[in-house]
Amino acid sequence: MAIVTVGYVLTNVAYFTTISAEELLLSNAVAVTFSERLLGNLSLAVPIFVALSCFGSMNGGVFAVSRLFYVASREGHLPEILSMIHVRKHTPLPAVIVLHPLTMIMLFSGDLYSLLNFLSFARWLFIGLAVAGLIYLRYKRPDMHRPFKVPLFIPALFSFTCLFMVALSLYSDPFSTGIGFIITLTGVPAYYLFIIWDKKPKWFRRMSGKTFNRFLDL
């Protein structure tokens, strides 16, 4: 973590010592502008490395998000079929299969930058709240078994940074961030409808459970 942090800081220092603030704001890809300024004909290597980095990030995202679907299904928050795993490889294959078309729909449904604004707000908000929840549990349940434990200032600083980024998004682009917040709020009635509401009629349970699972089985 220390090496990555130092690398990122030095990269940004290099950007600011080579490119002016006005050029940074006008550039669509700061790393490409930086490489064209310093590397000349070798600047083509930067977009290639960026594409490889994005591919690695997407690969990690598929591993992580599909397992979020898998765990949510085990807890009863998503259809039961998403909690199933591959017989031999023991990977959450149904969750990956469901995640792929959802990703494609989001990518082709509108402007990429708007999508980033919508999702970044929700992403950093929930990450910050989750880490703040760890701080809350440290005081609320101090005797809980913790195989991995860090000093409190680390999650506190991280949570503050996440919430600061959320506040900065609200200030810089209130419209897109507001839409992202509204999209996030749609999960509240869905949670109460499918999770909290215990006295569901039989037709509703049949439609929301077996029918959906049978559809995914196809």
PyRosetta script that sets phi, psi and omega in degrees:
from pyrosetta import init, pose_from_sequence

init()
pose = pose_from_sequence("MAIVTVGYVLTNVAYFTTISAEELLLSNAVAVTFSERLLGNLSLAVPIFVALSCFGSMNGGVFAVSRLFYVASREGHLPEILSMIHVRKHTPLPAVIVLHPLTMIMLFSGDLYSLLNFLSFARWLFIGLAVAGLIYLRYKRPDMHRPFKVPLFIPALFSFTCLFMVALSLYSDPFSTGIGFIITLTGVPAYYLFIIWDKKPKWFRRMSGKTFNRFLDL")
pose.set_psi(1, -38.5)
pose.set_omega(1, 179.6)
pose.set_phi(2, -65.1)
pose.set_psi(2, -41.4)
pose.set_omega(2, -179.8)
pose.set_phi(3, -64.2)
pose.set_psi(3, -44.3)
pose.set_omega(3, 179.8)
pose.set_phi(4, -63.8)
pose.set_psi(4, -42.3)
pose.set_omega(4, 179.9)
pose.set_phi(5, -61.6)
pose.set_psi(5, -46.7)
pose.set_omega(5, 178.4)
pose.set_phi(6, -62.2)
pose.set_psi(6, -41.3)
pose.set_omega(6, 178.9)
pose.set_phi(7, -61.0)
pose.set_psi(7, -44.3)
pose.set_omega(7, 178.9)
pose.set_phi(8, -64.6)
pose.set_psi(8, -42.7)
pose.set_omega(8, -179.3)
pose.set_phi(9, -63.6)
pose.set_psi(9, -45.6)
pose.set_omega(9, -179.8)
pose.set_phi(10, -65.5)
pose.set_psi(10, -34.5)
pose.set_omega(10, 176.9)
pose.set_phi(11, -62.2)
pose.set_psi(11, -45.2)
pose.set_omega(11, 179.0)
pose.set_phi(12, -67.6)
pose.set_psi(12, -35.2)
pose.set_omega(12, 175.2)
pose.set_phi(13, -62.8)
pose.set_psi(13, -41.4)
pose.set_omega(13, 178.2)
pose.set_phi(14, -62.7)
pose.set_psi(14, -40.3)
pose.set_omega(14, 177.6)
pose.set_phi(15, -59.1)
pose.set_psi(15, -49.0)
pose.set_omega(15, -174.1)
pose.set_phi(16, -72.5)
pose.set_psi(16, -23.5)
pose.set_omega(16, 177.7)
pose.set_phi(17, -84.8)
pose.set_psi(17, -12.9)
pose.set_omega(17, -177.7)
pose.set_phi(18, -107.9)
pose.set_psi(18, -36.2)
pose.set_omega(18, -174.5)
pose.set_phi(19, -116.8)
pose.set_psi(19, 138.5)
pose.set_omega(19, 178.3)
pose.set_phi(20, -73.9)
pose.set_psi(20, 163.2)
pose.set_omega(20, -179.5)
pose.set_phi(21, -61.4)
pose.set_psi(21, -37.2)
pose.set_omega(21, 178.9)
pose.set_phi(22, -65.2)
pose.set_psi(22, -40.7)
pose.set_omega(22, 178.9)
pose.set_phi(23, -68.2)
pose.set_psi(23, -34.9)
pose.set_omega(23, 177.1)
pose.set_phi(24, -61.9)
pose.set_psi(24, -42.5)
pose.set_omega(24, -178.9)
pose.set_phi(25, -69.0)
pose.set_psi(25, -32.3)
pose.set_omega(25, -178.2)
pose.set_phi(26, -83.7)
pose.set_psi(26, -18.9)
pose.set_omega(26, -175.3)
pose.set_phi(27, -76.8)
pose.set_psi(27, 135.2)
pose.set_omega(27, 174.6)
pose.set_phi(28, -80.5)
pose.set_psi(28, -23.7)
pose.set_omega(28, 178.6)
pose.set_phi(29, -144.6)
pose.set_psi(29, 100.8)
pose.set_omega(29, -173.3)
pose.set_phi(30, -62.8)
pose.set_psi(30, -40.3)
pose.set_omega(30, -178.5)
pose.set_phi(31, -63.6)
pose.set_psi(31, -37.3)
pose.set_omega(31, 179.0)
pose.set_phi(32, -67.8)
pose.set_psi(32, -44.4)
pose.set_omega(32, 177.7)
pose.set_phi(33, -60.2)
pose.set_psi(33, -42.1)
pose.set_omega(33, 178.6)
pose.set_phi(34, -62.2)
pose.set_psi(34, -45.0)
pose.set_omega(34, -177.9)
pose.set_phi(35, -68.7)
pose.set_psi(35, -36.7)
pose.set_omega(35, 177.5)
pose.set_phi(36, -64.5)
pose.set_psi(36, -32.0)
pose.set_omega(36, -179.9)
pose.set_phi(37, -72.1)
pose.set_psi(37, -35.7)
pose.set_omega(37, -171.9)
pose.set_phi(38, -109.6)
pose.set_psi(38, -32.5)
pose.set_omega(38, -170.6)
pose.set_phi(39, -99.0)
pose.set_psi(39, -15.4)
pose.set_omega(39, 179.1)
pose.set_phi(40, 65.5)
pose.set_psi(40, -122.8)
pose.set_omega(40, -177.6)
pose.set_phi(41, -67.2)
pose.set_psi(41, -22.4)
pose.set_omega(41, 179.6)
pose.set_phi(42, -80.2)
pose.set_psi(42, -0.4)
pose.set_omega(42, -178.0)
pose.set_phi(43, -65.0)
pose.set_psi(43, -18.3)
pose.set_omega(43, 178.2)
pose.set_phi(44, -62.6)
pose.set_psi(44, -23.8)
pose.set_omega(44, -178.5)
pose.set_phi(45, -67.1)
pose.set_psi(45, -29.5)
pose.set_omega(45, -176.3)
pose.set_phi(46, -65.1)
pose.set_psi(46, -50.6)
pose.set_omega(46, 176.5)
pose.set_phi(47, -58.5)
pose.set_psi(47, -33.3)
pose.set_omega(47, 178.6)
pose.set_phi(48, -65.8)
pose.set_psi(48, -45.3)
pose.set_omega(48, 179.5)
pose.set_phi(49, -67.0)
pose.set_psi(49, -35.2)
pose.set_omega(49, 177.2)
pose.set_phi(50, -64.8)
pose.set_psi(50, -42.4)
pose.set_omega(50, 178.0)
pose.set_phi(51, -62.2)
pose.set_psi(51, -41.8)
pose.set_omega(51, 177.5)
pose.set_phi(52, -64.8)
pose.set_psi(52, -38.0)
pose.set_omega(52, 177.5)
pose.set_phi(53, -64.4)
pose.set_psi(53, -41.9)
pose.set_omega(53, 177.5)
pose.set_phi(54, -63.6)
pose.set_psi(54, -38.9)
pose.set_omega(54, 178.1)
pose.set_phi(55, -63.2)
pose.set_psi(55, -42.9)
pose.set_omega(55, 177.3)
pose.set_phi(56, -64.3)
pose.set_psi(56, -38.7)
pose.set_omega(56, 177.8)
pose.set_phi(57, -65.0)
pose.set_psi(57, -42.4)
pose.set_omega(57, 178.0)
pose.set_phi(58, -64.3)
pose.set_psi(58, -38.1)
pose.set_omega(58, 178.3)
pose.set_phi(59, -61.5)
pose.set_psi(59, -44.9)
pose.set_omega(59, 176.8)
pose.set_phi(60, -65.3)
pose.set_psi(60, -36.4)
pose.set_omega(60, 178.3)
pose.set_phi(61, -63.9)
pose.set_psi(61, -39.5)
pose.set_omega(61, 178.1)
pose.set_phi(62, -63.2)
pose.set_psi(62, -42.3)
pose.set_omega(62, 178.1)
pose.set_phi(63, -63.6)
pose.set_psi(63, -43.4)
pose.set_omega(63, -174.2)
pose.set_phi(64, -76.1)
pose.set_psi(64, -52.0)
pose.set_omega(64, -173.5)
pose.set_phi(65, -68.2)
pose.set_psi(65, -36.8)
pose.set_omega(65, 178.2)
pose.set_phi(66, -62.9)
pose.set_psi(66, -33.0)
pose.set_omega(66, 178.1)
pose.set_phi(67, -75.9)
pose.set_psi(67, -25.4)
pose.set_omega(67, 171.3)
pose.set_phi(68, -65.1)
pose.set_psi(68, -43.4)
pose.set_omega(68, 175.1)
pose.set_phi(69, -59.9)
pose.set_psi(69, -42.6)
pose.set_omega(69, -177.8)
pose.set_phi(70, -62.3)
pose.set_psi(70, -47.6)
pose.set_omega(70, -179.4)
pose.set_phi(71, -68.0)
pose.set_psi(71, -40.9)
pose.set_omega(71, 177.8)
pose.set_phi(72, -61.2)
pose.set_psi(72, -36.7)
pose.set_omega(72, 177.4)
pose.set_phi(73, -68.1)
pose.set_psi(73, -39.6)
pose.set_omega(73, 177.3)
pose.set_phi(74, -62.3)
pose.set_psi(74, -32.6)
pose.set_omega(74, 179.2)
pose.set_phi(75, -83.0)
pose.set_psi(75, -0.8)
pose.set_omega(75, 178.7)
pose.set_phi(76, 87.0)
pose.set_psi(76, 11.1)
pose.set_omega(76, -178.3)
pose.set_phi(77, -89.8)
pose.set_psi(77, -14.4)
pose.set_omega(77, 178.6)
pose.set_phi(78, -135.0)
pose.set_psi(78, 166.6)
pose.set_omega(78, -179.4)
pose.set_phi(79, -53.3)
pose.set_psi(79, 147.0)
pose.set_omega(79, -172.8)
pose.set_phi(80, -60.2)
pose.set_psi(80, -32.2)
pose.set_omega(80, -175.5)
pose.set_phi(81, -63.4)
pose.set_psi(81, -25.2)
pose.set_omega(81, -179.4)
pose.set_phi(82, -72.9)
pose.set_psi(82, -11.5)
pose.set_omega(82, 178.2)
pose.set_phi(83, -89.0)
pose.set_psi(83, 0.2)
pose.set_omega(83, -179.7)
pose.set_phi(84, -83.2)
pose.set_psi(84, 154.3)
pose.set_omega(84, -178.4)
pose.set_phi(85, -127.2)
pose.set_psi(85, 162.2)
pose.set_omega(85, 178.7)
pose.set_phi(86, -65.6)
pose.set_psi(86, 140.4)
pose.set_omega(86, -173.6)
pose.set_phi(87, -62.7)
pose.set_psi(87, -42.6)
pose.set_omega(87, -175.4)
pose.set_phi(88, -98.4)
pose.set_psi(88, -41.7)
pose.set_omega(88, -174.1)
pose.set_phi(89, -88.5)
pose.set_psi(89, -12.3)
pose.set_omega(89, 177.4)
pose.set_phi(90, 56.7)
pose.set_psi(90, 38.0)
pose.set_omega(90, 175.2)
pose.set_phi(91, -109.5)
pose.set_psi(91, 151.5)
pose.set_omega(91, -179.4)
pose.set_phi(92, -75.3)
pose.set_psi(92, 70.7)
pose.set_omega(92, -173.9)
pose.set_phi(93, -59.3)
pose.set_psi(93, -45.2)
pose.set_omega(93, 178.4)
pose.set_phi(94, -59.0)
pose.set_psi(94, -38.1)
pose.set_omega(94, 178.9)
pose.set_phi(95, -65.2)
pose.set_psi(95, -38.4)
pose.set_omega(95, 178.1)
pose.set_phi(96, -65.9)
pose.set_psi(96, -42.4)
pose.set_omega(96, -178.9)
pose.set_phi(97, -63.5)
pose.set_psi(97, -37.7)
pose.set_omega(97, 178.3)
pose.set_phi(98, -73.1)
pose.set_psi(98, -37.0)
pose.set_omega(98, -177.2)
pose.set_phi(99, -65.9)
pose.set_psi(99, -36.9)
pose.set_omega(99, -175.6)
pose.set_phi(100, -60.6)
pose.set_psi(100, -53.7)
pose.set_omega(100, 179.5)
pose.set_phi(101, -64.7)
pose.set_psi(101, -32.2)
pose.set_omega(101, 176.9)
pose.set_phi(102, -62.9)
pose.set_psi(102, -40.7)
pose.set_omega(102, 178.2)
pose.set_phi(103, -64.4)
pose.set_psi(103, -43.6)
pose.set_omega(103, -179.6)
pose.set_phi(104, -63.2)
pose.set_psi(104, -40.5)
pose.set_omega(104, 179.1)
pose.set_phi(105, -62.1)
pose.set_psi(105, -43.6)
pose.set_omega(105, -179.6)
pose.set_phi(106, -66.7)
pose.set_psi(106, -38.1)
pose.set_omega(106, -178.2)
pose.set_phi(107, -67.2)
pose.set_psi(107, -35.1)
pose.set_omega(107, -175.0)
pose.set_phi(108, -101.8)
pose.set_psi(108, 6.5)
pose.set_omega(108, -176.3)
pose.set_phi(109, -90.2)
pose.set_psi(109, -8.1)
pose.set_omega(109, -178.3)
pose.set_phi(110, 179.7)
pose.set_psi(110, -158.7)
pose.set_omega(110, -177.9)
pose.set_phi(111, -73.8)
pose.set_psi(111, 134.3)
pose.set_omega(111, -177.0)
pose.set_phi(112, -63.4)
pose.set_psi(112, -39.8)
pose.set_omega(112, -178.4)
pose.set_phi(113, -67.8)
pose.set_psi(113, -36.8)
pose.set_omega(113, 175.5)
pose.set_phi(114, -64.4)
pose.set_psi(114, -40.5)
pose.set_omega(114, 178.0)
pose.set_phi(115, -61.9)
pose.set_psi(115, -41.3)
pose.set_omega(115, 177.4)
pose.set_phi(116, -62.6)
pose.set_psi(116, -41.2)
pose.set_omega(116, 178.8)
pose.set_phi(117, -65.6)
pose.set_psi(117, -41.0)
pose.set_omega(117, 179.3)
pose.set_phi(118, -61.6)
pose.set_psi(118, -49.7)
pose.set_omega(118, -171.9)
pose.set_phi(119, -80.9)
pose.set_psi(119, -33.1)
pose.set_omega(119, -179.4)
pose.set_phi(120, -62.3)
pose.set_psi(120, -39.0)
pose.set_omega(120, 178.9)
pose.set_phi(121, -59.6)
pose.set_psi(121, -51.8)
pose.set_omega(121, -178.6)
pose.set_phi(122, -65.5)
pose.set_psi(122, -40.0)
pose.set_omega(122, -178.2)
pose.set_phi(123, -59.7)
pose.set_psi(123, -54.2)
pose.set_omega(123, -175.8)
pose.set_phi(124, -72.9)
pose.set_psi(124, -28.2)
pose.set_omega(124, 176.0)
pose.set_phi(125, -63.4)
pose.set_psi(125, -48.6)
pose.set_omega(125, -176.7)
pose.set_phi(126, -73.9)
pose.set_psi(126, -32.6)
pose.set_omega(126, 174.9)
pose.set_phi(127, -64.1)
pose.set_psi(127, -44.4)
pose.set_omega(127, 178.4)
pose.set_phi(128, -62.8)
pose.set_psi(128, -42.0)
pose.set_omega(128, 179.5)
pose.set_phi(129, -67.9)
pose.set_psi(129, -37.6)
pose.set_omega(129, 178.9)
pose.set_phi(130, -63.6)
pose.set_psi(130, -42.9)
pose.set_omega(130, 178.9)
pose.set_phi(131, -69.0)
pose.set_psi(131, -37.0)
pose.set_omega(131, 175.0)
pose.set_phi(132, -62.8)
pose.set_psi(132, -33.8)
pose.set_omega(132, 175.8)
pose.set_phi(133, -63.6)
pose.set_psi(133, -33.6)
pose.set_omega(133, 176.0)
pose.set_phi(134, -64.1)
pose.set_psi(134, -38.8)
pose.set_omega(134, 177.0)
pose.set_phi(135, -64.8)
pose.set_psi(135, -40.5)
pose.set_omega(135, 178.4)
pose.set_phi(136, -61.9)
pose.set_psi(136, -43.5)
pose.set_omega(136, 179.9)
pose.set_phi(137, -67.4)
pose.set_psi(137, -28.6)
pose.set_omega(137, 178.6)
pose.set_phi(138, -61.4)
pose.set_psi(138, -34.8)
pose.set_omega(138, 178.6)
pose.set_phi(139, -90.5)
pose.set_psi(139, -35.7)
pose.set_omega(139, -176.5)
pose.set_phi(140, -75.4)
pose.set_psi(140, -38.1)
pose.set_omega(140, -179.3)
pose.set_phi(141, -131.2)
pose.set_psi(141, 72.9)
pose.set_omega(141, -175.3)
pose.set_phi(142, -67.3)
pose.set_psi(142, -21.7)
pose.set_omega(142, -177.2)
pose.set_phi(143, -92.3)
pose.set_psi(143, 4.1)
pose.set_omega(143, 179.6)
pose.set_phi(144, -64.0)
pose.set_psi(144, 141.4)
pose.set_omega(144, 178.5)
pose.set_phi(145, -65.9)
pose.set_psi(145, 125.6)
pose.set_omega(145, -178.7)
pose.set_phi(146, -129.2)
pose.set_psi(146, 97.5)
pose.set_omega(146, 178.7)
pose.set_phi(147, -63.9)
pose.set_psi(147, -27.8)
pose.set_omega(147, -178.4)
pose.set_phi(148, -127.6)
pose.set_psi(148, 123.1)
pose.set_omega(148, -174.5)
pose.set_phi(149, -139.6)
pose.set_psi(149, 136.2)
pose.set_omega(149, -179.7)
pose.set_phi(150, -126.8)
pose.set_psi(150, 161.2)
pose.set_omega(150, 174.7)
pose.set_phi(151, -59.1)
pose.set_psi(151, 147.1)
pose.set_omega(151, -173.3)
pose.set_phi(152, -62.8)
pose.set_psi(152, -28.4)
pose.set_omega(152, -176.2)
pose.set_phi(153, -66.3)
pose.set_psi(153, -24.4)
pose.set_omega(153, -179.7)
pose.set_phi(154, -69.4)
pose.set_psi(154, -54.5)
pose.set_omega(154, 176.2)
pose.set_phi(155, -65.3)
pose.set_psi(155, -30.8)
pose.set_omega(155, 178.4)
pose.set_phi(156, -64.9)
pose.set_psi(156, -45.6)
pose.set_omega(156, 179.0)
pose.set_phi(157, -65.1)
pose.set_psi(157, -41.8)
pose.set_omega(157, -179.5)
pose.set_phi(158, -64.8)
pose.set_psi(158, -44.1)
pose.set_omega(158, 179.5)
pose.set_phi(159, -64.0)
pose.set_psi(159, -41.3)
pose.set_omega(159, 177.9)
pose.set_phi(160, -62.3)
pose.set_psi(160, -41.0)
pose.set_omega(160, 179.7)
pose.set_phi(161, -63.7)
pose.set_psi(161, -42.9)
pose.set_omega(161, 179.0)
pose.set_phi(162, -61.8)
pose.set_psi(162, -47.3)
pose.set_omega(162, -178.1)
pose.set_phi(163, -68.5)
pose.set_psi(163, -30.5)
pose.set_omega(163, 175.0)
pose.set_phi(164, -65.6)
pose.set_psi(164, -40.4)
pose.set_omega(164, 177.3)
pose.set_phi(165, -64.2)
pose.set_psi(165, -37.1)
pose.set_omega(165, 176.9)
pose.set_phi(166, -64.1)
pose.set_psi(166, -45.6)
pose.set_omega(166, 179.4)
pose.set_phi(167, -64.0)
pose.set_psi(167, -37.2)
pose.set_omega(167, 178.6)
pose.set_phi(168, -66.1)
pose.set_psi(168, -37.2)
pose.set_omega(168, 176.7)
pose.set_phi(169, -64.4)
pose.set_psi(169, -41.7)
pose.set_omega(169, 177.6)
pose.set_phi(170, -61.2)
pose.set_psi(170, -37.4)
pose.set_omega(170, -177.7)
pose.set_phi(171, -75.4)
pose.set_psi(171, -41.3)
pose.set_omega(171, -173.3)
pose.set_phi(172, -80.7)
pose.set_psi(172, -34.7)
pose.set_omega(172, -178.0)
pose.set_phi(173, -142.9)
pose.set_psi(173, 74.4)
pose.set_omega(173, -175.3)
pose.set_phi(174, -64.1)
pose.set_psi(174, -30.7)
pose.set_omega(174, -177.4)
pose.set_phi(175, -67.7)
pose.set_psi(175, -54.6)
pose.set_omega(175, -179.5)
pose.set_phi(176, -64.3)
pose.set_psi(176, -40.1)
pose.set_omega(176, 178.9)
pose.set_phi(177, -65.6)
pose.set_psi(177, -38.0)
pose.set_omega(177, 177.6)
pose.set_phi(178, -63.4)
pose.set_psi(178, -40.1)
pose.set_omega(178, 176.9)
pose.set_phi(179, -64.0)
pose.set_psi(179, -41.4)
pose.set_omega(179, 176.4)
pose.set_phi(180, -61.5)
pose.set_psi(180, -37.6)
pose.set_omega(180, 178.7)
pose.set_phi(181, -67.6)
pose.set_psi(181, -39.2)
pose.set_omega(181, 178.4)
pose.set_phi(182, -65.3)
pose.set_psi(182, -42.6)
pose.set_omega(182, 177.0)
pose.set_phi(183, -59.8)
pose.set_psi(183, -40.8)
pose.set_omega(183, 178.8)
pose.set_phi(184, -63.7)
pose.set_psi(184, -39.4)
pose.set_omega(184, -178.5)
pose.set_phi(185, -66.9)
pose.set_psi(185, -21.8)
pose.set_omega(185, 177.7)
pose.set_phi(186, -63.8)
pose.set_psi(186, -18.4)
pose.set_omega(186, 177.1)
pose.set_phi(187, -72.2)
pose.set_psi(187, -20.4)
pose.set_omega(187, -178.7)
pose.set_phi(188, -66.1)
pose.set_psi(188, -54.6)
pose.set_omega(188, 177.5)
pose.set_phi(189, -63.9)
pose.set_psi(189, -33.8)
pose.set_omega(189, 177.9)
pose.set_phi(190, -63.8)
pose.set_psi(190, -38.8)
pose.set_omega(190, 179.4)
pose.set_phi(191, -64.8)
pose.set_psi(191, -45.3)
pose.set_omega(191, -179.9)
pose.set_phi(192, -69.4)
pose.set_psi(192, -33.7)
pose.set_omega(192, -177.8)
pose.set_phi(193, -72.1)
pose.set_psi(193, -43.8)
pose.set_omega(193, -173.1)
pose.set_phi(194, -97.6)
pose.set_psi(194, -21.1)
pose.set_omega(194, -174.5)
pose.set_phi(195, -112.3)
pose.set_psi(195, -53.7)
pose.set_omega(195, -173.8)
pose.set_phi(196, -74.6)
pose.set_psi(196, -39.2)
pose.set_omega(196, -175.9)
pose.set_phi(197, -68.8)
pose.set_psi(197, 107.5)
pose.set_omega(197, -176.5)
pose.set_phi(198, -85.7)
pose.set_psi(198, -30.8)
pose.set_omega(198, -173.6)
pose.set_phi(199, -93.7)
pose.set_psi(199, 55.7)
pose.set_omega(199, 178.7)
pose.set_phi(200, -76.1)
pose.set_psi(200, 141.0)
pose.set_omega(200, 174.5)
pose.set_phi(201, -67.0)
pose.set_psi(201, 159.3)
pose.set_omega(201, -175.7)
pose.set_phi(202, -62.0)
pose.set_psi(202, -38.8)
pose.set_omega(202, -178.5)
pose.set_phi(203, -64.5)
pose.set_psi(203, -33.8)
pose.set_omega(203, 179.8)
pose.set_phi(204, -70.8)
pose.set_psi(204, -41.8)
pose.set_omega(204, 178.2)
pose.set_phi(205, -63.0)
pose.set_psi(205, -40.2)
pose.set_omega(205, -179.3)
pose.set_phi(206, -65.6)
pose.set_psi(206, -40.4)
pose.set_omega(206, -178.2)
pose.set_phi(207, -71.0)
pose.set_psi(207, -42.7)
pose.set_omega(207, -175.3)
pose.set_phi(208, -82.0)
pose.set_psi(208, -19.6)
pose.set_omega(208, -177.7)
pose.set_phi(209, -105.9)
pose.set_psi(209, -79.8)
pose.set_omega(209, -173.5)
pose.set_phi(210, -62.6)
pose.set_psi(210, -40.2)
pose.set_omega(210, -178.1)
pose.set_phi(211, -62.8)
pose.set_psi(211, -43.9)
pose.set_omega(211, -179.7)
pose.set_phi(212, -67.1)
pose.set_psi(212, -41.8)
pose.set_omega(212, 178.5)
pose.set_phi(213, -62.6)
pose.set_psi(213, -40.9)
pose.set_omega(213, -179.8)
pose.set_phi(214, -66.1)
pose.set_psi(214, -36.9)
pose.set_omega(214, 178.7)
pose.set_phi(215, -63.2)
pose.set_psi(215, -43.3)
pose.set_omega(215, -179.9)
pose.set_phi(216, -70.8)
pose.set_psi(216, -29.5)
pose.set_omega(216, 177.0)
pose.set_phi(217, -62.3)
pose.set_psi(217, -30.1)
pose.set_omega(217, -179.6)
pose.set_phi(218, -68.8)
pose.dump_pdb("model.pdb")
